């Protein structure tokens, strides 16, 4: 299990991003494990991102968006960021 980002864990921005990733993933019928695999991200890290416990880097966010056939702009719009 990854350690949460201590300074930013559960920040409203990260919670909104994680919730948007989860909504998009579920809307596309993709499991968390499959999204993690497509994004080349560990599944437990993906879980923590979706819960708002991690502050993912830009490369990870782009990988996640692309794995769901979204642009980063579309993902951020879904998160209302």
Phi and psi in radians as a Rosetta constraint file:
Dihedral C 1 N 2 CA 2 C 2 CIRCULARHARMONIC -1.225 0.35
Dihedral N 2 CA 2 C 2 N 3 CIRCULARHARMONIC 2.648 0.35
Dihedral C 2 N 3 CA 3 C 3 CIRCULARHARMONIC -1.414 0.35
Dihedral N 3 CA 3 C 3 N 4 CIRCULARHARMONIC 2.343 0.35
Dihedral C 3 N 4 CA 4 C 4 CIRCULARHARMONIC -1.096 0.35
Dihedral N 4 CA 4 C 4 N 5 CIRCULARHARMONIC 2.690 0.35
Dihedral C 4 N 5 CA 5 C 5 CIRCULARHARMONIC -1.250 0.35
Dihedral N 5 CA 5 C 5 N 6 CIRCULARHARMONIC 1.844 0.35
Dihedral C 5 N 6 CA 6 C 6 CIRCULARHARMONIC -1.039 0.35
Dihedral N 6 CA 6 C 6 N 7 CIRCULARHARMONIC -0.668 0.35
Dihedral C 6 N 7 CA 7 C 7 CIRCULARHARMONIC -1.345 0.35
Dihedral N 7 CA 7 C 7 N 8 CIRCULARHARMONIC -0.447 0.35
Dihedral C 7 N 8 CA 8 C 8 CIRCULARHARMONIC -2.126 0.35
Dihedral N 8 CA 8 C 8 N 9 CIRCULARHARMONIC -0.064 0.35
Dihedral C 8 N 9 CA 9 C 9 CIRCULARHARMONIC -0.936 0.35
Dihedral N 9 CA 9 C 9 N 10 CIRCULARHARMONIC 2.325 0.35
Dihedral C 9 N 10 CA 10 C 10 CIRCULARHARMONIC 1.157 0.35
Dihedral N 10 CA 10 C 10 N 11 CIRCULARHARMONIC 0.292 0.35
Dihedral C 10 N 11 CA 11 C 11 CIRCULARHARMONIC -1.078 0.35
Dihedral N 11 CA 11 C 11 N 12 CIRCULARHARMONIC 2.447 0.35
Dihedral C 11 N 12 CA 12 C 12 CIRCULARHARMONIC -0.937 0.35
Dihedral N 12 CA 12 C 12 N 13 CIRCULARHARMONIC -0.564 0.35
Dihedral C 12 N 13 CA 13 C 13 CIRCULARHARMONIC -1.158 0.35
Dihedral N 13 CA 13 C 13 N 14 CIRCULARHARMONIC -0.778 0.35
Dihedral C 13 N 14 CA 14 C 14 CIRCULARHARMONIC -1.211 0.35
Dihedral N 14 CA 14 C 14 N 15 CIRCULARHARMONIC -0.621 0.35
Dihedral C 14 N 15 CA 15 C 15 CIRCULARHARMONIC -1.134 0.35
Dihedral N 15 CA 15 C 15 N 16 CIRCULARHARMONIC -0.745 0.35
Dihedral C 15 N 16 CA 16 C 16 CIRCULARHARMONIC -1.131 0.35
Dihedral N 16 CA 16 C 16 N 17 CIRCULARHARMONIC -0.740 0.35
Dihedral C 16 N 17 CA 17 C 17 CIRCULARHARMONIC -1.108 0.35
Dihedral N 17 CA 17 C 17 N 18 CIRCULARHARMONIC -0.815 0.35
Dihedral C 17 N 18 CA 18 C 18 CIRCULARHARMONIC -1.070 0.35
Dihedral N 18 CA 18 C 18 N 19 CIRCULARHARMONIC -0.721 0.35
Dihedral C 18 N 19 CA 19 C 19 CIRCULARHARMONIC -1.138 0.35
Dihedral N 19 CA 19 C 19 N 20 CIRCULARHARMONIC -0.665 0.35
Dihedral C 19 N 20 CA 20 C 20 CIRCULARHARMONIC -1.145 0.35
Dihedral N 20 CA 20 C 20 N 21 CIRCULARHARMONIC -0.729 0.35
Dihedral C 20 N 21 CA 21 C 21 CIRCULARHARMONIC -1.063 0.35
Dihedral N 21 CA 21 C 21 N 22 CIRCULARHARMONIC -0.790 0.35
Dihedral C 21 N 22 CA 22 C 22 CIRCULARHARMONIC -1.086 0.35
Dihedral N 22 CA 22 C 22 N 23 CIRCULARHARMONIC -0.814 0.35
Dihedral C 22 N 23 CA 23 C 23 CIRCULARHARMONIC -1.032 0.35
Dihedral N 23 CA 23 C 23 N 24 CIRCULARHARMONIC -0.811 0.35
Dihedral C 23 N 24 CA 24 C 24 CIRCULARHARMONIC -1.121 0.35
Dihedral N 24 CA 24 C 24 N 25 CIRCULARHARMONIC -0.733 0.35
Dihedral C 24 N 25 CA 25 C 25 CIRCULARHARMONIC -1.071 0.35
Dihedral N 25 CA 25 C 25 N 26 CIRCULARHARMONIC -0.831 0.35
Dihedral C 25 N 26 CA 26 C 26 CIRCULARHARMONIC -1.163 0.35
Dihedral N 26 CA 26 C 26 N 27 CIRCULARHARMONIC -0.665 0.35
Dihedral C 26 N 27 CA 27 C 27 CIRCULARHARMONIC -1.090 0.35
Dihedral N 27 CA 27 C 27 N 28 CIRCULARHARMONIC -0.515 0.35
Dihedral C 27 N 28 CA 28 C 28 CIRCULARHARMONIC -1.594 0.35
Dihedral N 28 CA 28 C 28 N 29 CIRCULARHARMONIC -0.037 0.35
Dihedral C 28 N 29 CA 29 C 29 CIRCULARHARMONIC 1.205 0.35
Dihedral N 29 CA 29 C 29 N 30 CIRCULARHARMONIC 0.590 0.35
Dihedral C 29 N 30 CA 30 C 30 CIRCULARHARMONIC -1.890 0.35
Dihedral N 30 CA 30 C 30 N 31 CIRCULARHARMONIC 2.346 0.35
Dihedral C 30 N 31 CA 31 C 31 CIRCULARHARMONIC -1.275 0.35
Dihedral N 31 CA 31 C 31 N 32 CIRCULARHARMONIC 2.794 0.35
Dihedral C 31 N 32 CA 32 C 32 CIRCULARHARMONIC -1.086 0.35
Dihedral N 32 CA 32 C 32 N 33 CIRCULARHARMONIC -0.684 0.35
Dihedral C 32 N 33 CA 33 C 33 CIRCULARHARMONIC -1.102 0.35
Dihedral N 33 CA 33 C 33 N 34 CIRCULARHARMONIC -0.755 0.35
Dihedral C 33 N 34 CA 34 C 34 CIRCULARHARMONIC -1.155 0.35
Dihedral N 34 CA 34 C 34 N 35 CIRCULARHARMONIC -0.732 0.35
Dihedral C 34 N 35 CA 35 C 35 CIRCULARHARMONIC -1.094 0.35
Dihedral N 35 CA 35 C 35 N 36 CIRCULARHARMONIC -0.734 0.35
Dihedral C 35 N 36 CA 36 C 36 CIRCULARHARMONIC -1.060 0.35
Dihedral N 36 CA 36 C 36 N 37 CIRCULARHARMONIC -0.774 0.35
Dihedral C 36 N 37 CA 37 C 37 CIRCULARHARMONIC -1.074 0.35
Dihedral N 37 CA 37 C 37 N 38 CIRCULARHARMONIC -0.839 0.35
Dihedral C 37 N 38 CA 38 C 38 CIRCULARHARMONIC -1.103 0.35
Dihedral N 38 CA 38 C 38 N 39 CIRCULARHARMONIC -0.533 0.35
Dihedral C 38 N 39 CA 39 C 39 CIRCULARHARMONIC -1.554 0.35
Dihedral N 39 CA 39 C 39 N 40 CIRCULARHARMONIC -0.110 0.35
Dihedral C 39 N 40 CA 40 C 40 CIRCULARHARMONIC 1.007 0.35
Dihedral N 40 CA 40 C 40 N 41 CIRCULARHARMONIC 0.860 0.35
Dihedral C 40 N 41 CA 41 C 41 CIRCULARHARMONIC -2.278 0.35
Dihedral N 41 CA 41 C 41 N 42 CIRCULARHARMONIC 2.458 0.35
Dihedral C 41 N 42 CA 42 C 42 CIRCULARHARMONIC -1.042 0.35
Dihedral N 42 CA 42 C 42 N 43 CIRCULARHARMONIC 2.441 0.35
Dihedral C 42 N 43 CA 43 C 43 CIRCULARHARMONIC -1.063 0.35
Dihedral N 43 CA 43 C 43 N 44 CIRCULARHARMONIC -0.680 0.35
Dihedral C 43 N 44 CA 44 C 44 CIRCULARHARMONIC -1.186 0.35
Dihedral N 44 CA 44 C 44 N 45 CIRCULARHARMONIC -0.570 0.35
Dihedral C 44 N 45 CA 45 C 45 CIRCULARHARMONIC -1.187 0.35
Dihedral N 45 CA 45 C 45 N 46 CIRCULARHARMONIC -0.709 0.35
Dihedral C 45 N 46 CA 46 C 46 CIRCULARHARMONIC -1.062 0.35
Dihedral N 46 CA 46 C 46 N 47 CIRCULARHARMONIC -0.740 0.35
Dihedral C 46 N 47 CA 47 C 47 CIRCULARHARMONIC -1.041 0.35
Dihedral N 47 CA 47 C 47 N 48 CIRCULARHARMONIC -0.768 0.35
Dihedral C 47 N 48 CA 48 C 48 CIRCULARHARMONIC -1.165 0.35
Dihedral N 48 CA 48 C 48 N 49 CIRCULARHARMONIC -0.633 0.35
Dihedral C 48 N 49 CA 49 C 49 CIRCULARHARMONIC -1.081 0.35
Dihedral N 49 CA 49 C 49 N 50 CIRCULARHARMONIC -0.816 0.35
Dihedral C 49 N 50 CA 50 C 50 CIRCULARHARMONIC -1.101 0.35
Dihedral N 50 CA 50 C 50 N 51 CIRCULARHARMONIC -0.492 0.35
Dihedral C 50 N 51 CA 51 C 51 CIRCULARHARMONIC -1.506 0.35
Dihedral N 51 CA 51 C 51 N 52 CIRCULARHARMONIC -0.101 0.35
Dihedral C 51 N 52 CA 52 C 52 CIRCULARHARMONIC 1.465 0.35
Dihedral N 52 CA 52 C 52 N 53 CIRCULARHARMONIC 0.273 0.35
Dihedral C 52 N 53 CA 53 C 53 CIRCULARHARMONIC -1.578 0.35
Dihedral N 53 CA 53 C 53 N 54 CIRCULARHARMONIC -0.160 0.35
Dihedral C 53 N 54 CA 54 C 54 CIRCULARHARMONIC -2.145 0.35
Dihedral N 54 CA 54 C 54 N 55 CIRCULARHARMONIC 2.648 0.35
Dihedral C 54 N 55 CA 55 C 55 CIRCULARHARMONIC -1.892 0.35
Dihedral N 55 CA 55 C 55 N 56 CIRCULARHARMONIC 1.466 0.35
Dihedral C 55 N 56 CA 56 C 56 CIRCULARHARMONIC -1.181 0.35
Dihedral N 56 CA 56 C 56 N 57 CIRCULARHARMONIC 2.575 0.35
Dihedral C 56 N 57 CA 57 C 57 CIRCULARHARMONIC -1.308 0.35
Dihedral N 57 CA 57 C 57 N 58 CIRCULARHARMONIC 2.922 0.35
Dihedral C 57 N 58 CA 58 C 58 CIRCULARHARMONIC -1.035 0.35
Dihedral N 58 CA 58 C 58 N 59 CIRCULARHARMONIC -0.670 0.35
Dihedral C 58 N 59 CA 59 C 59 CIRCULARHARMONIC -1.117 0.35
Dihedral N 59 CA 59 C 59 N 60 CIRCULARHARMONIC -0.740 0.35
Dihedral C 59 N 60 CA 60 C 60 CIRCULARHARMONIC -1.118 0.35
Dihedral N 60 CA 60 C 60 N 61 CIRCULARHARMONIC -0.732 0.35
Dihedral C 60 N 61 CA 61 C 61 CIRCULARHARMONIC -1.119 0.35
Dihedral N 61 CA 61 C 61 N 62 CIRCULARHARMONIC -0.741 0.35
Dihedral C 61 N 62 CA 62 C 62 CIRCULARHARMONIC -1.109 0.35
Dihedral N 62 CA 62 C 62 N 63 CIRCULARHARMONIC -0.750 0.35
Dihedral C 62 N 63 CA 63 C 63 CIRCULARHARMONIC -1.055 0.35
Dihedral N 63 CA 63 C 63 N 64 CIRCULARHARMONIC -0.757 0.35
Dihedral C 63 N 64 CA 64 C 64 CIRCULARHARMONIC -1.104 0.35
Dihedral N 64 CA 64 C 64 N 65 CIRCULARHARMONIC -0.830 0.35
Dihedral C 64 N 65 CA 65 C 65 CIRCULARHARMONIC -1.046 0.35
Dihedral N 65 CA 65 C 65 N 66 CIRCULARHARMONIC -0.850 0.35
Dihedral C 65 N 66 CA 66 C 66 CIRCULARHARMONIC -1.085 0.35
Dihedral N 66 CA 66 C 66 N 67 CIRCULARHARMONIC -0.631 0.35
Dihedral C 66 N 67 CA 67 C 67 CIRCULARHARMONIC -1.123 0.35
Dihedral N 67 CA 67 C 67 N 68 CIRCULARHARMONIC -0.372 0.35
Dihedral C 67 N 68 CA 68 C 68 CIRCULARHARMONIC -1.836 0.35
Dihedral N 68 CA 68 C 68 N 69 CIRCULARHARMONIC 0.242 0.35
Dihedral C 68 N 69 CA 69 C 69 CIRCULARHARMONIC 0.998 0.35
Dihedral N 69 CA 69 C 69 N 70 CIRCULARHARMONIC 0.715 0.35
Dihedral C 69 N 70 CA 70 C 70 CIRCULARHARMONIC -2.096 0.35
Dihedral N 70 CA 70 C 70 N 71 CIRCULARHARMONIC 2.739 0.35
Dihedral C 70 N 71 CA 71 C 71 CIRCULARHARMONIC -1.518 0.35
Dihedral N 71 CA 71 C 71 N 72 CIRCULARHARMONIC 2.843 0.35
Dihedral C 71 N 72 CA 72 C 72 CIRCULARHARMONIC -1.093 0.35
Dihedral N 72 CA 72 C 72 N 73 CIRCULARHARMONIC -0.620 0.35
Dihedral C 72 N 73 CA 73 C 73 CIRCULARHARMONIC -1.067 0.35
Dihedral N 73 CA 73 C 73 N 74 CIRCULARHARMONIC -0.760 0.35
Dihedral C 73 N 74 CA 74 C 74 CIRCULARHARMONIC -1.129 0.35
Dihedral N 74 CA 74 C 74 N 75 CIRCULARHARMONIC -0.711 0.35
Dihedral C 74 N 75 CA 75 C 75 CIRCULARHARMONIC -1.123 0.35
Dihedral N 75 CA 75 C 75 N 76 CIRCULARHARMONIC -0.766 0.35
Dihedral C 75 N 76 CA 76 C 76 CIRCULARHARMONIC -1.159 0.35
Dihedral N 76 CA 76 C 76 N 77 CIRCULARHARMONIC -0.619 0.35
Dihedral C 76 N 77 CA 77 C 77 CIRCULARHARMONIC -1.130 0.35
Dihedral N 77 CA 77 C 77 N 78 CIRCULARHARMONIC -0.710 0.35
Dihedral C 77 N 78 CA 78 C 78 CIRCULARHARMONIC -1.063 0.35
Dihedral N 78 CA 78 C 78 N 79 CIRCULARHARMONIC -0.623 0.35
Dihedral C 78 N 79 CA 79 C 79 CIRCULARHARMONIC -1.428 0.35
Dihedral N 79 CA 79 C 79 N 80 CIRCULARHARMONIC -0.093 0.35
Dihedral C 79 N 80 CA 80 C 80 CIRCULARHARMONIC 1.006 0.35
Dihedral N 80 CA 80 C 80 N 81 CIRCULARHARMONIC 0.764 0.35
